[in-house]
Amino acid sequence: QQLLRMNKFKNTNSMYNSHNMFSIGCRNFASAASNDGTTSPPSENDLPTTVKIKTLDTVGQRIRPHTIHLFNQEGISLGAIHSYKAVKLSNENSGLKLVLIDAESKPYPAYRLMTPQQLLDERAKLREVKKASKGEGVVQTMRFSSDITAHDLSHKVKKIDSFLEKKALVKISISPRGKTQKTEEMMKLADNIFKSLTTNAAYQTPPTTKGAGVMCVLRPKSDKEGVIGKKK
């Protein structure tokens, strides 16, 4: 029985040592096995040179043990390393934070070392990108002539409604037709456009004269303003 146990241990140890081992950071880890039983760890050539920032989550010491793709504060790839090594680099360089920038990056989740100021700047950029993707904060311009037909007016008002629903700002520019066109008539048109909207809107900039024409900027009402408006 003792001889059988020794042979079993020897075979198990032999199988483990036959695994292809590759170094990640300061520790060795067995590479993942493919379907045919062979091992093929991703090479440096398989790693993307750049990764688009999709999130900005600081992890500090809470990162779980796994392989990551690390970038330095300049955005240069440092290759695939173990998370322990990344935390060590962050600790050794006081002022640098370890930040998750893309959890779904392949072949490994992407992290970056950042200064606190870089983190603030990148978070501001990310907020603007997300706003733009939703249409929030974007300024859309709609131009009207003072003699616009009822059909064209209705069509453009619907477009303004669609912009406001996407949380965009809408700049309305009204140009006169003919030298006898009065400012009062263009102001009346601006008021008519505002009253024709189905979306809860407010003036960011009320109608005002600009050159020979009239200009105003509309914004969507906040949820709170919308509730107050309904109560009234």
Buried (B, 14 or more C-beta within 10 A) or exposed (E): EEEEEEEEEEEEEEEEEEEEEBEBBEEEBEBEEEEEEEBEBBEEEEBEEEBEBBEBEEBEEEBEEEBBBBBBBEBEBBEBBBBBBBBBBBEEEEEBBBBBBBEEBEBBBBBBBBEEEBBEEBBEEBEEEEBEEEBBBBEBEBEBBBEBEEEEBEEBBEEBBEBBEEBBBBBBBBBBEEEEBEBEBBBBBBEEBBEBBEBBBBEBEEBEEEEEBBBBBBBBBEEEBBEEEEEE
